[in-house]
């Protein structure tokens, strides 16, 4: 009687794993920083936070967070230098966040990110952020503590949820850098009281940081103008009769329409219409005149958005995609435009309508 051979084949295939690699041979990188070298402006100062995993025997392991730095002309050489000074293999496949110092970001971030995007070990869901000052100052916070990259990542995700910054990663940033019709924006971080904080948005002209920023209140308005809402979006509006007090509107829904026209004299006008549906979630004065509150909200939001538009055009940075509108509707005229110059003179008109649909159980 022939015995079944399936169990035997299973044993043959499962006995051993020829490509197995011990965790103790790897350094898992969870955060990377890039700055202009203080010693030589032609060099890049790179830093990594790596998890050093060591076996203690008896099934126990020790995990230590290490900070490593090097200075070289390119990011590739920085990585090579750090690898040469460490035993085991540096694993960048789960690099959660890349920090870039503001001075280096002004020179262009395309060469810094290309290594991660084109390499087969790149982690495309990685977050990328600009740091006020030196990126290494953020990466080196509490070096002996739990990895700072994890804490910053949680802060960035919270800011995305609360419509302070857009939900972006290495892949989406790279795509926008390659499209001259629209500019990317990146989270802006700063070190306060030895802690990393999301300070708003860094404005870019293609891959170069303009040095202009939006704070967290302004960044929420920009994302509303882009119809790029997170799970929560709150705006605080001063009362008309008592401006030192504010009521809170939570955005429930949004209808956005952008219409850009180019006249015969190449004069460009862009009309942005926003219809906002909101819930009244904070009303300390117990005001029940919703129509008056809607009127005040429309006035204040329009004024604040006009300030944001002024900052964008001064930068110059076009995260609203006005250039994309011109290029798609007027391809012939677009080819003849010096967009960076023309963008500053675009007349951007805002029409904001606010409707308070719900009162959050306040009345």
HUHU-V718488 format. One record per backbone hydrogen bond with DSSP energy under -0.5 kcal/mol. NH is the residue of the N-H (numbers start at 1). CO is the residue of the C=O. If there is no record, write none. Layout:
NH CO
NH CO
This chain:
9 5
10 6
11 7
12 8
13 9
14 10
15 11
16 14
20 17
25 22
26 23
27 89
28 26
28 51
29 27
29 91
30 49
31 49
32 97
33 47
34 99
35 45
37 43
43 40
44 72
45 35
45 43
46 44
46 70
47 33
48 68
49 31
50 48
50 66
51 28
52 50
52 64
53 26
53 51
54 52
54 62
56 60
57 60
60 57
62 54
64 52
64 62
66 50
66 64
68 48
70 46
72 44
78 74
79 75
80 76
81 77
82 78
83 79
84 80
85 81
85 82
86 83
89 25
91 27
92 90
95 92
96 30
96 94
97 30
98 127
99 32
99 97
100 129
101 34
102 131
102 133
105 101
106 102
107 103
107 104
108 104
108 105
109 207
113 109
114 110
115 111
116 113
117 113
118 114
119 115
122 119
124 122
126 123
127 96
129 98
130 187
131 100
132 189
133 131
137 134
138 134
138 135
139 135
140 136
141 138
143 140
145 142
150 147
151 147
152 148
153 149
154 150
155 151
156 152
157 153
158 154
159 155
160 156
161 157
162 158
163 160
164 159
165 159
168 166
170 124
170 126
171 124
173 169
174 170
175 171
176 172
177 173
178 174
179 176
180 178
182 179
183 318
186 202
187 128
188 200
189 130
189 187
190 197
192 190
192 195
195 192
197 190
199 188
199 197
200 188
201 214
202 186
203 212
204 184
205 208
206 204
208 205
209 105
210 203
214 201
216 199
219 215
220 216
221 217
222 218
223 219
224 220
225 221
226 222
227 224
228 223
232 161
235 249
237 235
237 247
239 242
239 245
245 242
247 237
248 282
249 235
250 279
251 233
251 249
252 277
253 277
255 275
257 273
259 257
259 271
261 269
263 267
266 263
269 261
270 347
271 259
272 270
272 349
273 257
273 271
274 351
275 255
276 274
276 353
277 253
278 276
278 355
279 250
280 358
281 248
281 279
282 248
284 246
286 283
290 288
293 289
294 290
295 291
296 292
297 293
298 294
299 295
300 296
301 297
302 298
303 299
304 300
305 301
306 302
307 303
308 304
309 305
310 306
311 307
312 308
313 309
314 310
315 311
316 312
317 312
321 318
324 181
325 321
326 322
327 323
328 324
329 325
330 326
334 330
335 331
336 332
336 333
337 334
339 337
341 338
342 338
343 339
344 340
345 342
346 343
347 268
348 346
349 270
349 347
351 272
353 274
355 276
357 278
357 355
358 278
362 359
